[in-house]
Amino acid sequence: MSFFGKGLIAVLVLCGVLGAQARDTQNPPLVLDDFPGARLVFSSRENTNDYVLALGNYKKVRGLWRVDEQRLSGELIRKTYQLPDNHSALDGYRFFVDQLQKYPLRELYTCEARECGDSNSWAINHFNILQLYGLDQYQYFGTYELTAPEHAGVYVTLYSVLRGNKRVYVQLEILLSDSASRYQVASNPATLVRQLTRDGFTVFAGLRYAGQGQTLSLAPSHVKALADALARESQLKVALVGHNYERQPLATQRQVSLGYAELLQKALVEQGVSADRLEVVGLGALAPAGRGDAEARLDVVLLRTESAP
């Protein structure tokens, strides 16, 4: 039976049953289509207590391969595909990413070509699949988190590579984490920079909102990731934009949402980011697009500055 389409629905429903305490199995599961004509090389499904969610590329430290990572546990589904001839590694990567983007999605780490490091390190050290050892200049890697409530705790890893024999392989891994909470994992700082420069903004996923009148907090790992991103690109200036959708007067919403932005500004300054690079704005409920299921949100918006004449 195909992993994707009906086969995937059945697999994910079974996985949901295993974690029934953590997720609602009545909600629609993640559904992806097969790459047309692809050959399934390997397939497995198992429980894992030590899944490595890669948040950077592998580097040798004192003779050992190391990677920025988050260790997770849950139900792991792994698939290895060989694409039909005349398809590129980018074709395979984009085919699955385009489908994933139909769901609310957050990039955790993405890279391409030589910026991903050695293909050998991904094939042998990370996936332990020899067929994934290919050409460094023709590889694509991404880790993603699905952020809709019905997909809380679902992480997707995707790797595509062209081998020297011109064959293209795609590795797809879906982890249904034992913890059905969202935004556990902070994005890679380089990925945050890419989002800011590509899209003009990124959502700060570390806002911990407990409800109206409740204590508000920021996840330290997310604050550090954003601070590191701003340290990488010292010329960037950003606006920290708070949103509040609670049922209360607009003036109160704007004041409360400004408090979110000021809280993040203070946390970033404590991490060494200059306050001159951080503007704070509170919009209340004036920007409904992108709200989703949130009652509170923080965006980081790139401020475009004109070049000096």
N, C-alpha and C positions, 0 to 999 in steps of 0.2 A: 504494500500500500504506500502511496506517495506520502512523504513527510508533510508536505504542504497541502493546502486544500482540505479535503475531508479528513485525510490522515492526521494532519496537524491539529484539527479541531478535536479529534478523539484523544490525541496524546495530551493536549493541554487540559482537557476536561479531566482526564485521569490524574494529571498532576495536581489539578485543583482539588480533587477529592482527597489526595494525600495531605494537602495543607488546608483542609476545610475550616480549621479554626482560624486561619489567617486570611482567607480570601473567599469571595462569593462566587461559587462555581456556576451560578445562573447567568452571570454577565457574559457577554460575547468574548470569546478568547481571541488571542492574536492570530490572525489568518494571513498567510503569505502564499504566493504562488511559486511553483517551481520555475527555475530558468528553463525555457523551452529546449527540450532535447538533451538536458544535462544528465550525466550518468552519476548515480549515487555510488560512491566509493566506500565510505564508512558511515555507520549509523549507530548511535548508542543512546541510552537513557538510563540514568542512575542517580542515586542520592549521593551528595558530596558534602563533607563537612569542612572542606578547605579549598574552595574555588578561588583562583587568582583572577580577579578582575583587573586587567592591566590599564594603568592610567598614564603610561609613558612608554618609551621604547627601552629596550634592554641595553645596559651598559656594563662593561667589565669593571668591577671594583675589587682590587686586591686579588685578581685572578678568578673571581667568581662573577657570574652573570647576575645582575640585579635589575629590578624594575619597580617603578612606583606602582603601588597596588592597593587594592582593598580586598581583604579575605572575606568571603561570604559562604553561606551554606544553603542548601536547598536541593531542588530537583533540577538536574542538568540534562539538557537535550543537545546532542552534538551531531552535526551532519557535515560530511565532506563531499563536495561535488567536483567532477571534472566537466568543464564546459565543452560544448561542441567546437569543432575547428572553426577558425576565422572569427572567433570572439576574443576580445581583449580582457585583461584583468580589470580594467576600468569598467567595461561592459558588465562584468559579473558583480562588481561592487555596487555600481549605480542601480542595477536591477533590484537588488534587495533594499538598498537605502531608500529608493523612491517609494517602495511599498511601506517601509517603516514610517516614512514621513506622513503617511495618511493618519497616523496616530499621534497624539500629543507626545513629544519626544524631546529628550535633552541630550546633547552631546557631552560625553565625559572626556573622551580623548580620540582624536583623529589625526592621521598622518598619511603621507603618500610618498612613494619613491624612496630616495635615500634618507629623507628625514625620519623614516621609520627605523633606521639602523640596518643591521644585518638580517636578511631573510632567514639565514641559518638559525639565528637566535629565536625567531618566532616558531620556525618549524620544529626544532629540536627541544629547546628549553621551555617553550610555552605550550605548544599544542602537542608535541611529541608525535608528529606525523611527518614522515620523511618526504612525502609527496608535496608538502607545502614549501620545501626548500627551493627557492627560485631566484630570479634576478632582482637585485636590490632596487634597480631603477624602475621596475614594473611591479610594485606592490602597493596595497592600500589596506589600511587598518582602521577600525573604529569600534569604540564601545559606547553604548547608548543605554539610557534609562527611559522606560515608558512611564509617563507621569499621570495618566488618567487614573482616577481612583480604582476602577475595575482592573487595572494592570499594575497596581502598587506592588513593588518588589520584583518586577520583571526587568531583567537586564539582557541586552543582546550584544554579542561580540561578532564582528565580521572581519574576515581577512581574505584578500584575493591576491593572487600572485601568478606571474608568468614564469614557467620553468625554461631552462635552456633548450629543451626539446620542443618548445613552442606550445606545450600544453598549458592550459589555464585551470587552476584549482581555486575553489572557494570554500572557506571554512565558515560555518554558521553555528553559533552556540547561543542557546537561550537558557538562562537561569531563572527559575522561579524561586526567589529567595524565601527562606523560612520566615524572614521578617517582612511583613506586608506594609511597611512604612515607606513613604516616599522621601526622596532627596537625602538618602543616607550618605551618598558618595559625592564628594566635591569634584568639580571638573578640573582637568589639567589646566594650569595657568596659560600655557601656550594656546590651548583650545579656546580659552576665554578671550585672549587677544585676537585670535582669528575671528571669533564671533563679533567682537566689537568693530573690527575693521571691515568685515564683510557685510554685516547686517546693520551696523550702527547702534546696536544695543545687545544686552544679554539680561536675562532674568536672574536676579540673585536668589538662588535656591536655598539659602541658609536661614531664611526668616522663619522663626518658630512662633507661630501665632496660636494661642491657646483659647481664644474667644474674647468677646467684648469684656473689658474690665480685668482681664487676666494678665499675668506677667508675660511680657514679650521678651524674646531672647534671639540671639544670633548664633548659629553653629560655628564654633571656632575654626573648623577645617575649611569651611566655605569662605570665611573672612580671610584666612591666610592665603587661600588660592587666589582670591581677587587681589589681595595686596601684592602677591608675587607677580601676578599678571601686570599690574600697574608698574611694578618695579622693572619689569622687562622692557617696557615701553615708556620711558620717563617723560616723553613729550606729550603723552595722551592726557587730556583733561576730560572728566566725565561728570555727568549730573546723576545724582542718586535720587531717584524719583519714587516716592511712596504713594501707594494706592490703598484706599480703605472703602469697603463696600457695605459696612454695617448700616443698619437702619437708624439713622440719626441725621440731624441737619447737616447740610453741605459744609457749613463753616466748621462744624465739629469734625466732620470727616477729614477736611483738609488739614486741620490742626493735628489730628491724630496721625495722619499719614506723613506729615512733615516730621513728626517725632520718630517714625520708622527710619526716614532718611538721615536724620541727625544721629540716631543710634549707630547706624552703619558708618557714617562719617567719623564718629569718635573712635570706633573700633579700628578703622583703617589708619587713622592718624597714630593710634597706639602701635600699629604695625610698621610705622615709619613712612607712610604716605603723606606728602605735604597737603595741608588743608587747602592751599591755593589751587590744587588740581581737582577739588571736589566741591561741586555746587549741590545744594540740597533743595528739593522741591517737593511739595505735598499737593497732590491733585485730588485727593478724596476719591469720589466716584466719577470724576469727569472723563476718565478714559476706560470705558467699559470693555473695549476690545481687548482680548487677551485675559480677561478675568478668569475664565474657566470656572472651577468650583471654589475659587479662593475668596475669602473675605478680606484678606490683606495680601499685598504684593509689593515687592521692591524691584525696580528696574535700574540697570546701570546703562546710561545712554551716553554715547560718544558725542562730545561737543566738537563740532567742526570749526576750526579756526582758519581765517584767511591768511595766506602767506604774505609776508611783508613785501612791499614793492621793491 
